[in-house]
Amino acid sequence: MRRTCLTAAVLLLSATTAQAKLEIQNIKAVHGMYGPERKNLECLPGDQVFFRFQVNGIKVDAAGKIDASITVNLADAKGKELLDRKSPLQGVLALGGSSLLSNASVDFGDTVPPGEYTLTITVKDNHSKQTASFSRKLTCRPAEFAIVAPRLSYDAEGRVPAPPGGLVGQALHFYFKLIGFDKTQGKIDSEMNMEVLDAKGKPTMPNPIKASVTTEDANTIKNTTSLTFRGNLSLNRAGEFTLRVTVTDKVAKRTTKFEVPLKVSAP
């Protein structure tokens, strides 16, 4: 298995009332920091599993700063440790209180063996010396034709995570990887169609926006395990919408899709 990656982030604007005991609450498996909830804990090669959660009861010093860490541990079905990585969790609770929103993630390599894995996330408060943790079982399936690791952001580089929607006038960028496409015919030919549906399910654009990845270079085909697709849309009016992304493998003549509900509000 390729080495997994850890992401831990602190949202300094989420503060609530003080709690004496360090606790992790409101745990959700999601597609990205602010993305939609993940439907299940099954994953595929090249996938990324995010957990968003609230840390309550964290201590602050005289300057309002926290000093904590997040550890992500991943073990296979036999209990063999595959990842044990610690990341600092520091900053100022600008709105006071003793809680914050955080997240952690694990990336699965392109050659991850199918099977069951246990992911454990632990938060340690260095001020109070308390710890809190939770574990989840993840099931990795063999590679298949699918969209994995979909992400939403406010910037083209994907550095500023975005919720599914935003304010009128903003631009919303999306990114995902495609795996399991046919490489047996000496070429790669996959096409993405992006469309937005209104609250009644009707398309908002005359035609879908298209993008394709094609190549017949033998060396490229041999070494390519995933295709990356990116796109963006302008949030030009308020309402409830659905972003639908459909990808077709023209070689194998099959399709897969991913949908995200969008809520656009007036500023």
N, C-alpha and C positions, 0 to 999 in steps of 0.2 A: 504493500500500500504506500502511495506517496504521502509524504509528511502532511498532516493536516494543518490548517491555519486557524488562528484565533482572532476574533475581533471583540473588543470590549469598549463600551463608550459610556460616557456620563452625560446626562441631560441636566444642566445646572438650573433650569427654570422650573423643575418639578419639585415642589416642596409641600409637605402637609404637616400635620401636628406631630409632636414628639412621641416616640415609642421607646419604652425602656429596653425591650428585647429586640435583637437583630432578627429580622424575618425577611423572607423572600415571598412575595405575593403576586397575584395576577400574572401567572406564567403563561405565555402563549408562544407556540411555534408559528413563526411568521416568515414571509418572503421579504427579507430586509428589515432594517430597523423600524420603519414606520409602515411597512407593507401590509398587505392583507394576510389574514390568518391562513396558515397552512392546513390543508384538509386532513392530512394524515402524516405519520412519521415514517413513511416509506420513502426511500431515496434511491438514487441511481448514480452510476459513475459520473463524476464531474459536478455533482450536486453540492449545494451549500445549505445547511440547516441552521436557521437563526432562531434564537429564543429571546423574547423581550420580556422583561420582568421588572417589578418594583421592589426596591430595597427599602425596608422600613426600620426605624430604630437605630439608624447610624449616628455615631457621635461626631460632634464638631469641636474644634479647639476654640480658643478665645477669639480667633480671627474668622471663625465661621468655616474653617477648612475641614474637609474630611481626609482621612488617610486610610485607604483600604486597598484590597486587591481582589481580583477575580481569577480563579483557577479553573481551567477546563481539563477534564480527564476523560479520555476515551479508551474503552477496553472492548476486546472482542468477546465472542460467546464463551471462550475458555478462560476469560479473566485476564488475558494478556494485555498489559498496558501498551497502548499505541500512541498516546499523547498525554502529556502532563505539563501544561504550560500556564504560567502565572503572568498576569498583566496588572499594572497599577491602576487604581481607581481613586483619583485625586481631583480636588477642585474646591470651589466655594459654593455653598448652597445660597445663592444670591437672594432667594425669596425666603430664607429662613427655614425652620422646620427641621425634620430629621429623616427625610425620604428623598429618593431620586429614582429616575427611570434609567435602566441600564440594559445591556444586551450582551450576548456571547454567541459565537457561531463556530461551526466546524465545517471545513471543506473536505469533501471526499475526492480522492484522486480518480483519474480516468481508468485506473486498473484496480479499483477497490474490489476485493472478493465479496461475492454475495454472502449474506448472513446477518446475524443479529449482533448489534453493538450496544453498549451501555455508555451513555453520555452523562457525566456528573459535573455540575457547575457549583462551585463553592465561593461564597463571599466571606472575606475575613476583614473585620474592622480592627485596625491596628490600635485605635484609641481605646476601645473597650475590651479588646482581646476576644471578642465573640466571633463565632462563625455561624453561617447558615448555608444550606445546600439543598439541591434537588437533583434527581436522576430521571432519565427518560430512556426507554428502549427504542432504538432506531433499527429498522430493517432495510438492508440494502438489497435491491433486486439486480438481476443480471441486466446488462445494457440492452436498451430497446430504443426505438425511434421515439424521441420525446424532447420536450423543452425543459431545461433545468436552469436553476439559479436565476429566475426572473427578478429584476430589480428596477425600482423607480427612483429618479433623482431630479433635482432642480438644475443640475449642470450636466453638460455633455460627457464629462469625464467620470461621472458617477461618484464624486467625492461628497456631495451634499444630499443625503437620503431624503426622499420625499414620501408623503402619504399618498394614497390613491386618490388624487384630486388636487385641490388647491384653490387659489383665488383667481377671479377673472383678471386676465392680463398676464398671468404667469405662463411659462413654458414648462411642460412636463416631459422628461426624457425617460426612455425605457431601454433595458438591455437584457439579453438572455443568451443562453448557449443552446445549441441543438446537437444532440448526440444520436447515434444509431442509424445514421443515413447510409445508404447503399454505396459501397466503394468497389463492388465486384465487376462493374462494367467499364472500368478504366476512366471514369470521370465522376466528378461531384457536381450536382446540379440541384440546388435547393432554392426555393423562392418563398419570401415572407409577404403576406398580405396583412396590412394593418387597417382596421376600420373602427369607427366609434358608432355606437348605437344609442339612441335617445331612450327616455324612460318607457316608451312604448315598443322598443325593440326595432325601430326603424333606423337605417343608416343615416348618418348626418352628412356624409359626403357623397357626391355622385359616383365615385369609384374608390376602391381601397387604395392606399398608398403601398407601393410594391418595392421590394429590394431583393436582390438575389446574390448568391455566392456560387460561382461556377469555376471549374478548373479541369483540365485534362493532363496536367503535369504529373507524371508518375511518382516523382519523389514527394511532391506536396501531398498527393493522395495517400501515399503510404504512411506519412508522419502526422496526418491530421486526424485527431480523435473527436474534435468538436468544432462547430462553426459558431461564430459570434455575430449576432444581429443587434443593431441599434436603431433607434428612431426617436422622434419627438413630436409633440403636438401642442398647439397653442390653445390655451383655455380661454376662449373668446366670449363665452357666455355662461351664466349660472344655470345649474340644473343637475339632474341625476343622469349619469351616462354609464356605458360599459365599453371598456377598451377590449377589443377582441383581436388577438394576433393568431393567424393561421399560417403554418409553414407546410409546404408541399415538397416532398422528395420526388422530383420529376423522374429520377432514374427508376425508383421502385414503385412510383405512382401510389404514394400514400401520404396522408396528412396528419398533423397533430395541431392542437390549438391550446391557447391559454387565455382566460378572460379575467378582467379585473374591474369591479365596479368603481366608478369615479364620481366623487361629489365635488362640484365646483360652486363656490360661494362668492357673492359680491364682496368687494373689499369694504 
